[in-house]
Amino acid sequence: MRWRKHFAINMRRDPIELEIFKNIYHSIAEEMGAALRRTAFSPNIKERRDYSCAIFDSQGEVIAMGDHMPVHLGSMPMSVRAAIES
């Protein structure tokens, strides 16, 4: 984790490249949701659209979240971290 902070401080960020990658990861999370909805058997997912999709890094930090059910997105990072730790 120490190298990560050092890398983040010394890395120059190109705002255009950052925006491109932000949109790429957001689109992936949105496509995950669309695939889940198309293939679901549960009416909660298929009809009510009661689900959320997000992309996380290996440390459990959120990279991108889809615009699905916002109520899930608040607890999702903590749930992923707990799953990684166990």
LUMSE-628235 format. One record per residue (C-alpha): residue in one letter; x, z negated, y negated. Coordinates in steps of 0.001 Angstrom, whole numbers, padded with zeros to 6 digits, always signed. Last residue first. Layout:
AXZY ...
//
This chain:
S-012790-005151+012736 E-011043-004382+009436 I-012097-000721+009393 A-015750-001589+010067 A-015718-004221+007316 R-014215-001712+004874 V-016919+000825+005768 S-019686-001715+005249 M-018260-002825+001900 P-018091+000776+000676 M-021676+001491+001890 S-023404-001432+000207 G-024045+000211-003166 L-024542+003686-001719 H-027534+002743+000372 V-029851+002150-002623 P-028809+005499-004104 M-030584+007555-001392 H-029072+011047-001549 D-026784+012209-004313 G-023683+012475-002130 M-020770+010121-002491 A-017100+010947-003004 I-013670+009373-002455 V-014810+005836-001730 E-012068+003450-000643 G-012089+002344+002981 Q-008293+002254+003316 S-008203+005472+005368 D-010085+007349+002645 F-013865+007505+002378 I-016397+010330+002135 A-020083+009575+001533 C-023506+010319+002955 S-026807+008540+002342 Y-030056+008293+004271 D-033828+007844+003829 R-034801+011479+003354 R-038474+010538+003845 E-039226+013606+005948 K-036147+014317+008086 I-034356+010992+007775 N-037199+008536+008196 P-039014+011079+010380 S-036205+010687+012933 F-035215+013827+014844 A-032464+014837+012454 T-030656+018195+012616 R-031655+019696+009262 R-031516+016358+007390 L-028074+015492+008759 A-026760+018955+007904 A-028086+018651+004330 G-026549+015190+003981 M-023146+016370+005190 E-023467+019296+002767 E-023909+016837-000120 A-020833+014865+000976 I-018839+018112+001197 S-020069+019174-002237 H-018916+015865-003724 Y-015515+016354-002106 I-015129+019855-003573 N-016474+018781-006965 K-013942+015978-007297 F-011211+018308-006047 I-011950+020853-008785 E-012256+018165-011450 L-008872+016684-010513 E-007283+020142-010548 I-008582+020748-014059 P-007508+017305-015256 D-003937+017750-013936 R-002711+014342-012965 R+000969+013496-013133 M+002039+011256-010264 N+004381+008402-011149 I+001749+005656-011400 A-000235+006812-008367 F+002904+007128-006216 H+004064+003615-007105 K+000613+002225-006374 R+000520+004052-003029 W+004038+003002-002119 R+002933-000626-002340 M+000000+000000+000000 
//
